[in-house]
Structure formats: structure tokens, C-alpha cells
Amino acid sequence: MKLKKNSPIQALKVNLTAALELPEEVMLNLPLITITGKNNMLIENYKNIIEYSQKKIRVSTSAGIISIDGTMLLLKELTKDSIIITGTISAFTFT
């Protein structure tokens, strides 16, 4: 079931998560992005891959689109829950 951003159920989830100090990325299905240096990026809780080339990767998440720019970008590992991207990452944006 997809929840609207301002729905009472979503507001309850947000408030409950904050009150119980639970991890937001787990409870609210938000993306968790881990960058190691400039050569590795881990994205958890993604929806799908929109664009993939050696210079640009775009990934859809519940909170927006993550665009990764760089050179020799490679999807090193791809599971239903996470993506590992390697290569030289020059920039990333979240829209």
C-alpha cells in the first residue's frame, strides 16, 4: 500500500518512529546511502534503476531520485534491497 506523504497513517508512522527512536530508514523505507571514499557507494532501500552507464547512474527511491556522476561506474552488486556502485564518483545529487 502506497502512503501519501501527508496522510494520517504516514504522520503516525513518523511520530511513532521518532517517539520510539527507531531507525527511520527501516520504519519509513527511506534510502540509506553510505559512501566510502570516492570509489564506493552503497544505496539501501531503492525502488529501481532509471539510468545506467559508465558515466551516470540514476536510482529511484521512495524519497526521490539519486543521480551519481563519475567515470567507470559499475553496479558491482545488485540485490532486491541494495546496490553497490564502484568507480570514480565525482558527484551525486538527490532530487
N, C-alpha and C positions, 0 to 999 in steps of 0.2 A: 504494500500500500504506500503510495507516494504522498507525503505530507506537504501541505502548503507551508511556506515559511512563517506566516503569521497565524497559523491555525492554533486553536486552543490545545490540541494534543502536542504540537511541536513546542509550544510555550511551556507546557507541563514537563516535557522531556528535558528542556533546557534548565528549568528551575530545579527539577529533581536531580539532574546531573551535578549542578552546582552545589546543592544542599548536601548531597552525599559524597561530594568531592571525588566523583568518578571520572575516568578519562573521557574527555569529550570526543576524541576520535573514535572510540569504541561505541559509546552510547548514542552519539548523534551521526555516526557514519561519516565523519569528517576526514579529509585526507591527512595523512601524516607523511611529511616529507623529511627525509634525512639525507644531508649532503656530506660526503666525506671528501675533503679537498676540493679539487676542481675536476676530478675524474670519475666520481661515482655519485649516483643519486638513487635513492630508494623511495618509491611512492607506494604507500599503502592506501587501501580503500578507494580504488579508482573504479570508474564505470567502464570506459572503453578508450581505445586509441583512435584518435581522429586523423592524425597525420604522422607518417614515419619516413624519414630519410636520414642520410648521414649528417645533414646539417640542421635539421629541425625535427622535433618530436612534439606533438600536441596530444594531451591526455585529458579526457573529460572526467570530472569528479562531481560529487553532489554539491560542492561549494563553488564550482566554476571550472574554467579550463586552465590547465598548466601548460605553458609553452616553454620548451627547452631549446636553446640555440647553442650551437657549438660545431665541432669538427669530429669526424669519425665516430659519430654517435651510434650506439649499438644497444639493442634490447638484449641484454645478457641473460636475464631470467624473467620469465613471464608466468605468473600463476593467476588464479582467479581473484586473489586478494592483493597481490603486489607486483611491482615492476622494478627491476634493477636496470638502470641505464649507465653505460660506461662510455668513455670517450672524453674529449676535452670540452667541458661545459663552459661556455663564455657568458651566458646569461639565462635567466629564467624569469618568466612573468606569470602572474596569477590574475586572471580576469573573470 
